[in-house]
Every structure is written in C-alpha cells, then in structure tokens.
Amino acid sequence: MNADTSRFVGAGRLARPDGDSDLSTRPWNPHPRFAGVALRHLLTAADTDGALSAHLVRIDAGAELSSHTHDGSLELHEVVQGSGVCTLDGREAIYQPGVCGLIPAGVAHSVRANAKQDGHDGEALYILAKFAPALL
C-alpha cells in the first residue's frame, strides 16, 4: 500500500539562506542492511558542516530495523504516519503519529512497523530521523 506522503516533511521544500530546494525529488534509497526499509536523505553532513542530518525513513508493514546503535550520534525520531514499536535499550515504546523517540548515542534500538492484524492490512511506518552530529 502506498501512502500519500505529499504532506510529509521531505515531500515539500527546504528553505535555506542560499535558496530553496525541492525535497520531493530526492530518491528513496533502500537501506543497505534492513529489508523493507528505505531512506530519503533530507539533510546530510555536506549541508550542515557535519552538525546534523535528517532522513525520512519508511519501514514497510511488518518490516523491522533490527537492533543497532549509532555510537557517535544522538538520534531523534518523530513519527509522522503509521504505527509500530521502538525498542530502546530493552524498553518498548509504542510509535504512532505525534510520538517522538530520543535515542542517545550508543543506545541499542530497533523499530518495527505493525504487520497485518485482525484482518486489517498493516501500513508503512514513516519516521523523521534526525542525527547530531550528522550520520551521513
């Protein structure tokens, strides 16, 4: 199922002192390690002198970003659509629109999008993930 992402961060434009850029033209990149996960890089280290990166993350229904850490970066998630579960150092947090998740550097975490349940199709989970300093 393809969600309407036209209202998402990452589907509009980025206003900067040197001019605007159209974020909707940035490609979805399959995650190199996790099947069913794709990233749209909104800001990278090259844009912020390494201070910050921001990525729209799509996790397909039933897919998972398995447990991993980011040793050098704090990560902040903002759930923009869909639902799932984030496990933060062993503690489960329900992810749904409006929820933010703070992941300190070096803390193990995973995120799983809800799968088909009770005859209802699951839907992709969309997260705006920000890293300081920049991940990429």
For each residue, the residues with C-beta under 8 A, 3 or more apart:
1: 61 121 123 124
2:
3: 81 82 123 124 126
4: 7
5: 8 10 11 81 126
6: 11
7: 4 11
8: 5 11 12 56 80 81 126 128
9: 12 23 42 54 56 80 128
10: 5 23 24 26 40 42 56 128
11: 5 6 7 8 23 24
12: 8 9 23 24
13: 20 21 22 23
14: 20 21 23 42 43
15: 20
16: 19 20 21
17:
18:
19: 16
20: 13 14 15 16
21: 13 14 16
22: 13 25
23: 9 10 11 12 13 14 26 40 42
24: 10 11 12
25: 22
26: 10 23 40 41 42
27: 40
28: 38 39 40 58
29: 38 39 40 41
30: 37 38
31: 34 35 37 38 39 65
32:
33: 66 68
34: 31 37 63 64 65 66
35: 31 63
36: 59 60 62 63 64
37: 30 31 34 57 58 59 60 63 64 65
38: 28 29 30 31 57 58
39: 28 29 31 55 56 57 58
40: 10 23 26 27 28 29 55 56 58
41: 26 29 44 53 54 55 136
42: 9 10 14 23 26 54 55 56 128
43: 14 47 48 52 53 54 134
44: 41 47 48 53 134 136
45: 48 49 50 51 53 133 134 135 136
46:
47: 43 44 53
48: 43 44 45 51 52 53 134
49: 45
50: 45 133 134
51: 45 48 132 133 134
52: 43 48 130 131 132 133 134
53: 41 43 44 45 47 48 130 131 134 135 136
54: 9 41 42 43 128 129 130 131
55: 39 40 41 42 128 129 130 131 135 136
56: 8 9 10 39 40 42 80 126 127 128 129
57: 37 38 39 65 111 126 127 128 129
58: 28 37 38 39 40 124 125 126
59: 36 37 63 64 65 82 84 111 112 113 124 125 126 127
60: 36 37 63 113 124
61: 1 82 113 114 115 116 121 122 123 124 125
62: 36 112 113 114 115 116 122
63: 34 35 36 37 59 60 112 113
64: 34 36 37 59 110 111 112 113
65: 31 34 37 57 59 68 110 111 112
66: 33 34 110
67: 87 108 109 110
68: 33 65 108 109 110
69: 105 106 107 108 109
70: 73 74 75 103 105 106 131 135
71: 105 106
72: 105 133
73: 70 105 131 132 133 134 135
74: 70 102 103 104 105 131 132
75: 70 102 103 109 129 130 131 135
76: 100 101 102 103 129 130 131 132
77: 86 95 99 100 101 102 103 111 127 128 129
78: 99 100 127 128 130
79: 82 83 95 96 97 98 99 100 101 125 126 127
80: 8 9 56 97 126 127 128
81: 3 5 8 97 123 124 125 126
82: 3 59 61 79 95 96 97 113 114 123 124 125 126
83: 79 94 95 96 113 114 123 125
84: 59 95 111 112 113 114 125
85: 92 93 94 95 111 112 114
86: 77 92 93 95 101 109 110 111 112
87: 67 90 91 92 93 109 110 111 112
88: 91 92 93 101 103 107 109
89: 107 108 109
90: 87 108
91: 87 88
92: 85 86 87 88
93: 85 86 87 88 99 101
94: 83 85 99
95: 77 79 82 83 84 85 86 99 101 111 125 127
96: 79 82 83 99
97: 79 80 81 82
98: 79
99: 77 78 79 93 94 95 96
100: 76 77 78 79
101: 76 77 79 86 88 93 95 109
102: 74 75 76 77
103: 70 74 75 76 77 88 107 109
104: 74 107
105: 69 70 71 72 73 74
106: 69 70 71
107: 69 88 89 103 104
108: 67 68 69 89 90
109: 67 68 69 75 86 87 88 89 101 103
110: 64 65 66 67 68 86 87
111: 57 59 64 65 77 84 85 86 87 95 125 127
112: 59 62 63 64 65 84 85 86 87
113: 59 60 61 62 63 64 82 83 84 122 123 124 125
114: 61 62 82 83 84 85 117 122 123 125
115: 61 62 122
116: 61 62 119 120 121 122
117: 114 120 122
118:
119: 116
120: 116 117
121: 1 61 116
122: 61 62 113 114 115 116 117
123: 1 3 61 81 82 83 113 114
124: 1 3 58 59 60 61 81 82 113
125: 58 59 61 79 81 82 83 84 95 111 113 114
126: 3 5 8 56 57 58 59 79 80 81 82
127: 56 57 59 77 78 79 80 95 111
128: 8 9 10 42 54 55 56 57 77 78 80
129: 54 55 56 57 75 76 77
130: 52 53 54 55 75 76 78
131: 52 53 54 55 70 73 74 75 76 134 135
132: 51 52 73 74 76
133: 45 50 51 52 72 73
134: 43 44 45 48 50 51 52 53 73 131
135: 45 53 55 70 73 75 131
136: 41 44 45 53 55
